[in-house]
């Protein structure tokens, strides 16, 4: 509670709390946090997140308030077919009555990591036009997806404007790792160049501004790289 009040007073626009189903007595905690947030300012948001996809369990969490924003994996259970999606949406709207709804495909993940690529824009339209509030993650607007790399590697691309792209590659492993970067984690309109400029390494030994060949990129144990390319 003190942490929530601290960040609200610090001026944040809202707070997201994930995996709320793991809290003992989650509904009572959510009710208290929601009241604190609303009483502080109508402009502040509390977003709760859960990995639950069961409508019954989701309704139990939503019972604390008619306007609590809750992200979940509920719509992911559709199998991405029109008939099952219609059934899930209809059941949800009927069960929530006149409660304000929020819509997502997971509690916090990137949409492109959940939805098949050919249905991504369709789901953008679906979430934006259902009654209630659509909840997206930063990067959903450009189809950002976490790249699947072997072992302990994780990478992704961010685009700040039309001219600059930033590639982040992280090695969570205890041994050096060769980063075999493919296009699986990139928006359809984007491809990786042969080289990128090194902006930052979390480990000593690399020089800012060096050109790095992406086909032969290797990371030290526990190293993270920030690279830039046009």
N, C-alpha and C positions, 0 to 999 in steps of 0.2 A: 504493500500500500504506500509506504513512504517513497519507494522508488518511482511509482506511478505519479505521485504528486510532485516529486522533484522534476521529472521530465516535462510535465505539463507546465510547471512554473518556469522552466527553462525555455519554453516557447515552441515545443514540438507540435506539429499539427495533429498527431495521433500516435497511438501505440498499438502494435500488433503482438498478440500473445499466441504462440503456436502450441499444438498438442495439448489443448486444454482438457481433453478427455482423460489425461493421465493424472489430473489433480483429484485428490480425494475431496468430494463435495464440490465439484466444479461449478454447478449451477449457483451456489451461494457466493462463491468467489466472483463469478462473472457478474452477478447482480450488484455486488458491492463496487467492483471496478467500473462497471457501466455507470452507476450512479455518481461516482466520484468524477468521472470524465464529463458527464452531462452537466453536473452542477458547476464544474469549473468554467465551461463555456460550451455553448451550442455549436461552436465552430470546431471543437475538438472531437476526434473519433477514437473509439476503441474497436479494433477488429480482432475477433477471436478466430483461431484456426484449429481444425481437427482433421485427423486422418480417417475419421469415421465416414462410412457411406450409407449406413443404415438410417432410414428416415425416422424410425422410432427413437433412436439414440440422439439424432440431430435435434429432434423436437424437444427432447428433454433438456438439451443445452439452451435452446431458444426460449424455453418457458420463462426465463428470467425477465425478458423484456420484449416488447412488440417491435422494437427498432434496433435490436442488436445485430451488427454485421458479423456473420459467421461464414468463413470459407471452409470448404470441405471437398471431399472426393465424390460427392453424391452423383453428380452428372457423369462422372467417368465410368459409372457402372452401366452406361447405356450400350456399350459395345459399339458406339458411334454409328448407330442406325437411326433412321428417322422415326420408326415406330417406337423403339424403346425410349428414345429421347422424349418423344411426345408423352409417353406414359409416365416417365419420371417427372417431367415438368408439371403435368396435370395433377399427379398425386401430391406433389409438393405444394402447389398452389391451393389445392383443396384442403390439405392438412393444416396449412398455416393460416387459413381463413383470411382475415384482413391485416395480418402481420406484415410489416415491411420486409421484403425478401432481399437477399444478396445472392449473387450467382458467381460461381467459379468452377474450375475443373479440379483443383487441388487446394490445399490450405495455403501454399506459398510458392509452389513451383512455377516454372515457365510454361506457358500454354503450349508452345511448340514441342516441349518435351513430353507432353501428354497426348496431344491430338495429332492424328495423322496429317502429314504436310498438305495433302490435297483438300483437307477439310478445315484448315486453319482459318481462312477468311470467313468461311461459313459460320464457324463458332464465334468469331468476332461479332458478326451480325446478330447471331442468336443472343449472346450475352448482353449486347447493347440494347436489344429491343424487348427483352423480357421485363415484366413489371418488377421494379425494384432497382437495386444498385449492382452494376457489374464490378467485379474486383479483379484487377490485372496486376501483374508484376512488372517492374521496370524492365524493358526489353521486349515485352509482348507486342508492342506496336510495330516492331521491325522483324518479328518472327525469330527472335534470339532463342537459341537452344544450346544447352550445355553439350559440348562435344564429348563423345564417348571415347576415351583413351584407355590403353591397357594398364593393368596394375593399379598403381597409386596416383596416376596422373589425371588432372582435371583442367580443362581449358575452355575459354569462351571469348567471344569478340564483342566489344562495345563500340558503338558509333556515336561520337559526340556531335558531328555535323556531317555535311555531305562530302567533306574533303579528308577527314581524318578517321582512321579506324585504330582501335587498340586491341591487341591480342594479349590475353592473360593466360599463362601456363603455370600450373602449380604441381609440384611433386611432393606428395604427402608421404612418400616411401622413405625407407632407411638406406636405400642404395641408389646409385645413379640410374636415371631412366632416359631412354631415347624416346623423344616425343614424335610419334608418327601422326602428324596432323593431317586429317582428311577434311572433306567438305561436309561431313554428316552433321556437324554442329553449327553450320553457317546458314544464314538466310539464303534463299534460292538465288537472289540477285548478286551475291557476293562470293568471291573466290580468293584464296590466299595467294600472295605473291611468292616469288622465289626467296626474297629477302625481306627483312624488317629491321627497323632501327631499335636498338636497345635503349629504353628509357630508365629501367630500374631492375636491379636484382636484389633479392633479399640476402644473398650470400656474397662475401668479398671475392674479388678475382676477376670480375667483369668490368668493362669500361663503358660508361654512358656514351651513347652516340655510335657505338660499334655496329656494323652491319652483321646481322645474324642470318645464316642460311637455314631456312625453315625445314628443308629436307634432311638436314643433318643436325638438328637441334637435340642437344642432350642436357639434362638438368642434373645438378648435384643433389644429394639427399636433402630433403626439406627445403628445396630452393623454389622461389617463385619469380617469374619474369614478367615484366610489363614491356610490351613491344608495340611499336607504332608503324603503320603503313598507310599509304594513300587510299 
